[in-house]
Amino acid sequence: MRLVIGYGNELRRDDGVGPLVARTVAGWGLPGVIAIDSHGLLPELAEELSRAERAVFVDAGPGERVEVREIAPGGRETLGHTGDPAWLLALTGSVYGRCPPAWLVTVPAPDRGFGEGLSPQAAVGMAAALDEVRRLAEP
Amino acid sequence: MSDRIVIDPVTRIEGHAKITINLDGGGQVADARFHVTEFRGFERFCVGRPFHEMPGLTARVCGICPVSHILASSRTGDHLLAVTAPPAAQKLRRLMNLGQILQSHALSFFHLSGPDLVLGWDADVASRNVFGLIHADRELARAGIRLRQFGQEIIESLGGRKIHPAWSVPGGVREPLSSERREHLLKRLPEARATTQFALQAFKGLLDKHRIEAEVFGTFPSLFLGMVTPAGNWEHHDGLLRFVDAQGQPACEDIDPQRYTDYIGEAVESDSYLKTPYFKPLGYPRGMYRVGPLARLNVCERIGVPLADAELTEYRQRYGRTVNASFFYHHARLIEILAATELIEGLLADPEVLSGRTRANAGVNRLEGVGVSEAPRGTLFHHYRVNEDGILQKVNLIIATGQNALAMNATVTQIAKKYVTGTTVPEGLLNRVEGGIRAFDPCLSCSTHAAGQMPLIVTLKSADGQVLDEARR
């Protein structure tokens, strides 16, 4: 099973691009792919991650273009306001004994103001991000 | 010479806060204060909005307990409409509230306080966290994650999402429960119950390690407030309010929530955005009271379900009929999780929860209403005044953590007096101060209606107000 987790706050405009990507992926109905949209990265995602052969995280990012990077477990040791993929992977490995290879796809998010909907730049980025997610999620 | 000790941030609590410990000229703790340094202002900016938006608006106060606000706000809306929600809606709201209590308590016990309880107060700070807990007891940690997940699944099954579910509204709820989701939740119940019983046994096995903390983490007399049924049983939604004193004697008659202002006043302190509710007949600050799991178990005669009542009996045999030691919030929390699993089972077995009649419709029929619900951390009040068009004219929110503010101050003072000497404070001592706060499981985002990035600071001050030391984690 390949797992796609898109996370972010959909009431902060471009910050909601992660969940939008995840729901789009879910709509593709790809065999062997589970897509989860979430407000944040919660410990409860660890169990699903432990069963995945590969994981793709999708989040709003600071750059001006879509970026893809492989991520390793690690990072801070406490549960804070916001999770991050490295922390969640580390938690997964600690609790379940394994975590999958994982990538983080970040989408340009110039507008994180209050409101719903994506800016034009984030919308373009979302389309490019979906191509990356499809590539990473393929068997 | 006097000093100021600063703890910053207070870790493993929801939100951000500051602790100031003031030493006197002899280097002894004179006073300690827990205060919140951020402000959000929901009570102000919601004025002018239609009241029916309030469940959605106030859910955004917090990402940990949005359900509590949604339910209290919906109950307020019921009063403004002058309707009774259909029986199915009432049961579904109760189901969601129980899921909320379960998941929040699981988070508190396993993720926030678990590292201290299992690893000890003097464990290396680098390992005294959730990863240290996992290393010490992987099965307990795994079970805790699954337990919280179950509570989240209840919320998602009803509201369509785990955080900020836009589902309960004035007059009822938007959607019924499907039979498929009901079956899924029923299948998950035995594991949730077993995990809770496992955690209860684990906690009881740890009690000897924490004898001193149990004595000094906020052990003092106070009033207690919680909801009860008309028969005096434990209640979490749509009940009467009961105040008892430190010996368990009623402080007044049981209160209709619509009349809470007859008994609860609110004070404001200059050094905190946390409002301080108090029991009016005793005045401020003598009218200090505690809310939340410890209080709910103190005010009720029984819970009303067998496994939890058996645990409650043992709990009272251990600590007394009315428990004044705040450390045992942890134990009370676990008993409430167990009660939640039993009550959830009863609700899921009730065929009425599948009914499609889930909403009563009406226009504005009252211009003032109060909705009260037991949030995981304690009694939550929403009080609205509207005009004839349903536009909010005044909003008052009384949050659980705010009601515990005076008690948290007293707790910090007690712990500081026990452990803090001089100006150099070892890590374990600082953690005990934090641990005392964590026993209350404060939700600071709610209580200031705020969330921000400012860390918690413990400041040690001299008698003349100079900061002599400050701890920031």
Interface residues (C-beta under 8 A of the other chain):
Chain A: L11 S38 H39 G40 L42 P43 E44 A46 E47 E77 T78 L79 H81 A90 L91 S94 V95 Y96
Chain B: T11 R12 R60 G63 H111 L112 A126 N129 V130 F131 G132 I134 H135 R138 A141 R142 I145 R146 R148 Q149 Q152 R161 K162 I163 H164 A451
